[in-house]
Amino acid sequence: MKTTQLLSGDEALACGAYEAGLKTAVSYPGTPATEILEYLARFDEVNAQWAVNEKTAYEIALGASIAGVRSIYSSKHVGLNVAMDPLMTSSYTGVNAGFIVVVSDDPQLASSQNEQDNRLIAKFSKLPMLEPSSPAEAYKMAKTAFEISEQFDTPVIIRLTTRVSHTKENVETGTRREIENKPFTPDAVKYVMVPGHAYKKHIQLEQKLIDLQKYSEESPLNFAQYNDKSVGIIASGVSYLYAKEVMPDASFLKIGFSYPFPDKKIADFAKEVKELYVIEELEPFMEEHLLQLGIKAKAKDITYRIGELTPSLVRDIIAGKKKVEKPSGARKPVLCPGCSHRPIFTALKKLKAIVAGDIGCYTLGALKPLEALHTTVCMGASVTIMQSFSKILGHDKTVGIIGDSTFAHSGITGLVDAAYNNTKGLLIISDNSNTAMTGSQPNPSTGIDAKGKPTKQLILEDICKTCGADNVEVINPFDDNLQGKIKELMEKDALSVLIARFPCRMRERNKALVPQFKPEKCVLCGACIQIDCPAVYKNSEGKITHDAFLCNGCNVCANSCKFGALTKQKTENV
Ligand SMILES: Cc1ncc(C[n+]2csc(CCOP(=O)(O)OP(=O)(O)O)c2C)c(N)n1
C-alpha cells in the first residue's frame, strides 16, 4: 500500500531502510543526522540504539550485519572519524546481511567543528557511495543500498548533507518487507583480520572495486539528461538541484552512485557537450577525478571550497566569478536562560582559569562576553588537553570542562590516561543529564535508552573514581560556593573531578525563583550583561531589561548585581 508522507531526508532514508527489512539501527547523536535514529526508534521491529560513541555504534551495526540482520549506522560527518578504525577494515571483511553507513556532512558548519567532505572517505576506505539529492531519492537509495551491500558483500555509504537531511518533501512510501535472517557461518579468512587473511581480502577488495565500477557504469542512479548541448553539467547531491534551478536548459550528468565513478558515462557525456562544468560543494572530488581521466571541465574557484553552495553561488561559479565572503547574518548562539553551564563560566572567568573545553552547549562559554573556555578540538579533548595544560602551565591555573554525554563518549579514556600519567588538576563534568546540544537525546548517564525505556545508568561518581581520580565531588552549579570549590580543587595536589549537576532547562524549567527587578536601582554597570543571558539585555533606550517570561530562575544575574536592582528570591514566589 502506498501513502504520501511529508518527510525530511533523514526520515525518508530511515523509512526506506525500515521498509527494506532493517532490524538493527545504531547511532550517536550529531546534527544533521540525529533524526535518522529518532525516526527508527518508534518501530518495534527495529532494535534502535544510541551508542556511547560512533566507534561502538559502527561495530554494533557491523556486528548485527555479520550476525545476519540488515543494519544501519548513522552519524554526522565528524562522527565517522571516530568510527574510522572499524570502517577501514569493514571494507575487507565485507558483510553478511546488508549494512548501510549513513553519514551527513555539514557544509557551512551549521553545527560542527569542521567542514570535512566525507566523499573522500569513500575513496579512502574503498567503499561504494550513494548520494541522494532529495528526501525522495534518500528513501529509494536506502533500499538500493541494501541490495548493493548484499550483492557485493560490502558496507555501502550513503552520503547526505545538511540540505538533503533537513529539507522536507512529499515522499511516496510503501510497506515493510520482512527479510529472513541470514545464517552466520564462521569464516576466519573473511572475519578475522590477521595479516595473512587481510592480505587476501585486500586482493579481493581491489577486484570488488572493479566490479562495483562496472555496476556504477550501468546503474540508473547515474544518468545523462540531454538538452541544450552547448553546456553540460556534472553534479551530485543537492548541488545537482541548484544547478538544475540555475541552468534548466543545460544537459546534465546526474551522479547518484558516486563512488566508484562511472568513468565511461563521464567520458561519453564530456564528448557530447561543448562546455563541461563540474558543480560540487566543498572538495574538488569529481573535478580531480575528471582531471585523472584527462577530461577538461570548468570547475569552481578555490574560494568555493569553503561553505555550502546556493543557487546564486552556482550562478557565480558558471559566470567564472570568485566567491566574495559576506558577513554572516546569523544570530550569536547563546546558552539558554537559567542554563546550568553559565555559573561555571562566570566562576572560571573570575578565577582567570585557562580552560580546556569540549563539545556541547558549554562550548558557548568561549564566546563574548563570557570568554571563559579556551580550546575546543573534538569530543573528549578537554580532559586530555587539560593533562598537558596542567603539566606545562600549572594545575592551579588550568581546568578541563566536559558534558555528561561527551564524557561517556570519549572523556572516560582521557581520564584514565590522566590518572595513569599522574596528572594533577581539575576536570569539571557539567552534568545536565542530557545530550542537549543535539536536541535532548538520552545517554548512559541518564539511564534512559533510545526508545525511552529505563536502562542501567552510568554513575559518574563511581566511574570517575574507578578511572583513578583522587577526589570526586558533586556540587549544584548554582551553589554560592561554586567558585570557592573550583579554586580549592584546582589548587589541590591531586587529580580531581567536580561533577556540577543540575538538570538541563530544556527538560525542567523553574519559574518559581525568577529574581525581582527594580529598574530604579540599576546604575547600568553592565555586570548582569556580562553573564550573557537572553533574559537580561539592554533595550532600545539603553536601559537594562529583565524578561521574566524568558527567565528560568537561576539567579546568576541577581548574584552579579551589587546595587540591588536584581535580587535573588529566597523562597519560591509562586
Ligand atoms: C564526533 C562527534 N560526534 C557528535 C557530535 C555532535 N555533538 C556535539 S556536542 C554533543 C554532545 C553534547 O552533550 P553533552 O556533552 O552532555 O553537553 P550538553 O550539550 O548537554 O551541554 C554531540 C553529540 C560531534 N560534534 N562530534
The ligand as a Tripos MOL2 file, in Angstrom:
@<TRIPOS>MOLECULE
LIG
   26    27     1     0     0
SMALL
NO_CHARGES

@<TRIPOS>ATOM
      1 C1         32.4310   13.1030   16.9590 C.3       1 LIG1
      2 C2         31.2140   13.9210   17.2060 C.ar      1 LIG1
      3 N1         30.0440   13.2930   17.4050 N.ar      1 LIG1
      4 C3         28.9220   14.0060   17.6400 C.ar      1 LIG1
      5 C4         28.9720   15.3750   17.6830 C.ar      1 LIG1
      6 C5         27.6940   16.1610   17.9200 C.3       1 LIG1
      7 N2         27.6420   16.6650   19.3010 N.ar      1 LIG1
      8 C6         28.0900   17.8690   19.6130 C.ar      1 LIG1
      9 S1         28.0640   18.1230   21.2530 S.2       1 LIG1
     10 C7         27.4080   16.6400   21.5720 C.ar      1 LIG1
     11 C8         27.0950   16.1480   22.9630 C.3       1 LIG1
     12 C9         26.6450   17.1790   23.8770 C.3       1 LIG1
     13 O1         26.2320   16.6180   25.0850 O.3       1 LIG1
     14 P1         26.9280   16.9680   26.4450 P.3       1 LIG1
     15 O2         28.3870   16.7530   26.3760 O.co2     1 LIG1
     16 O3         26.2180   16.2420   27.5190 O.co2     1 LIG1
     17 O4         26.6980   18.5480   26.5870 O.3       1 LIG1
     18 P2         25.3500   19.4110   26.5340 P.3       1 LIG1
     19 O5         25.1160   19.7970   25.1290 O.co2     1 LIG1
     20 O6         24.2600   18.6080   27.1430 O.co2     1 LIG1
     21 O7         25.6440   20.6230   27.3310 O.co2     1 LIG1
     22 C10        27.2290   15.9590   20.3970 C.ar      1 LIG1
     23 C11        26.6300   14.6520   20.3410 C.3       1 LIG1
     24 C12        30.2250   15.9830   17.4610 C.ar      1 LIG1
     25 N3         30.3630   17.3020   17.4480 N.pl3     1 LIG1
     26 N4         31.3280   15.2480   17.2390 N.ar      1 LIG1
@<TRIPOS>BOND
     1     1     2 1
     2     2     3 ar
     3     2    26 ar
     4     3     4 ar
     5     4     5 ar
     6     5     6 1
     7     5    24 ar
     8     6     7 1
     9     7     8 ar
    10     7    22 ar
    11     8     9 ar
    12     9    10 ar
    13    10    11 1
    14    10    22 ar
    15    11    12 1
    16    12    13 1
    17    13    14 1
    18    14    15 2
    19    14    16 1
    20    14    17 1
    21    17    18 1
    22    18    19 2
    23    18    20 1
    24    18    21 1
    25    22    23 1
    26    24    25 1
    27    24    26 ar
@<TRIPOS>SUBSTRUCTURE
     1 LIG1         1 GROUP 0 **** ****
